[in-house]
């Protein structure tokens, strides 16, 4: 089997998910060509697992001070390049085309009349799940950005729908954590503003990761460049994360039993909906702005949720090899039967 796999590269969540899928696809002996779009080629990092991947321009969303800017997004779109990429991508030699919300692959496959499998969190929005921050533009983007003939949606809970758990690594549970260690990943916020806000909490140790590294003049705040290995090392023994409301990082935090505080991107329906879901499920805290009191309250909360998710990447690869049969109620019940949710008292560590 030969697979062409397109991955949205604007944020790191899609790439993180693709890394897990890449390992399982390789173990199954499946030949995969990965394509990434949404950021310049020199902004990708730790990509060895993808073995000769392709990069195209694609489409991305611009942000400004913690919110999506539709004006800047429209200004920077390169429609001629996008249409050229769609036309030039040749999918004729592949048995299966997969898109993780990557538009060039999705639209090129549609143009060549090849069925597309969509795998990712965005495809869960085809079902009635917690949703907030919707507007006509957001709804159209979700529907037409990277359309798929079959969509496999992922979420932290099934909400009574044919949705699968997150595709994430299944690490060992940390035996010890550093109670005052907090990971901060807010790439769409002004980093100096983040530093100045966190400067108020000197009894905590903050490790900030961002694409553009700011300078910290505070001993309890460390600023780091993006690094998969460095981030994972810090995430492993921290007590919690402060982040935007992306899906993949929150999934990793839940699987490691970390407490979560999210500040969703304004005007980004998916992130606002993620925050609503975390709140509804009782899996994390949310704040609409970078709120000093909300951060202080969360920092002193010693409760977290620990969820064990099965190896969904392996399940999906086997499903692909079986010819992609319909995911009926028995299949969904079997998958979610291996999910366990526990409440954790961080003060006992």
C-alpha positions, 0 to 999 in steps of 0.5 A, a space after each residue: 500500500 502506498 499512501 500520500 499524507 498531507 499535514 497542516 503545518 501552521 501549528 505544531 499539533 497536526 505535526 505531532 499527530 503525524 509523527 505518531 502516525 508515521 511510526 505506526 505506518 512504518 511498523 506496518 510496512 506501508 510506504 508513505 509520502 508526507 506533505 506539509 504546508 502552512 509555514 516556510 520550510 526553514 520553520 519546520 524542526 525535528 522532522 527526521 521521522 518523515 523521511 523525505 517529506 515534501 513542503 508546499 505553500 498551502 494556506 494558513 491563518 495569520 494572528 495578531 495579539 492572540 486572535 485570528 486576523 481575517 484581514 491579514 489572512 486574506 492579504 497574505 493568501 497566495 491564490 495563484 501559488 495555491 492553485 498551482 500546487 493543487 494542479 502540480 501535485 500528482 496523486 496517481 501512484 497512490 492507493 490512499 490519500 489522507 489529509 490532516 486538515 491540509 488543503 493542497 492534498 484535499 483539493 488536489 485529490 478532489 480534482 483528480 477524483 481520488 477519495 480522500 480520508 480526513 484524519 484529525 480533530 477538525 473532522 469531529 466538528 462534523 458531529 454535534 459536539 461542544 461548539 462555541 465561537 461559531 460565525 459564518 466565516 468559521 463555519 465555511 472554513 471548517 467545511 471547505 478548507 480541507 474537505 474529505 470524503 470520509 472524516 475520522 474525527 478525534 476528541 477527548 470524549 466521544 459525546 455519543 458520536 462515532 469519534 475516536 480518542 486522540 492520536 498521541 504517544 503513550 508514554 510512561 506515567 511520571 513517578 515524580 513531578 516538580 509541583 511549581 514547574 509550569 510549561 507555557 506555550 502561547 505562540 500566538 501571544 506577545 511573548 514580552 507581555 506573557 513574561 511580564 504577566 508571569 513575573 508576578 508569580 515568583 514562587 513558580 518556575 515557568 518554562 516558555 516555548 515559542 517560535 520567536 524567543 524573547 529575553 527573560 530578565 527573571 530567574 524564575 522564567 526561562 525562554 526556550 526555542 521550539 524543540 520537540 525533545 526539549 519540550 517533551 522533557 519539560 512536559 514530563 515532570 511539570 505540574 501543568 501547562 498554560 497554552 492556547 487551546 490547541 487540541 494536541 497539546 491538551 491531549 498530551 497533558 491529559 495523558 500525562 495527568 497535567 493540569 491545564 489552563 487554556 486561553 483560546 485564540 479569539 475568532 478561532 472557532 476550533 480553539 474556542 470550542 476546545 476551551 468549551 469542551 475542556 470546561 464542560 468535561 471538567 478537564 481543564 480551566 479556561 480564560 478569555 484573556 491573559 488574566 492575572 487572577 485566573 492564572 493565580 487561581 489556577 496555579 494554586 489549584 492542585 487538581 488535574 485529570 489523568 486519562 489513559 488513551 489507547 494507541 489509536 494510531 495503531 488502531 487506525 493503521 489496522 483499520 486502513 489495512 482492513 479496507 476502512 470498514 464502517 466504524 459502527 457502534 460496536 467498534 466505537 464502544 470497543 475503542 472507548 472501552 480502553 479509555 480510563 479517566 482519573 482525578 489526580 491530587 497533585 499535592 500528594 506528589 
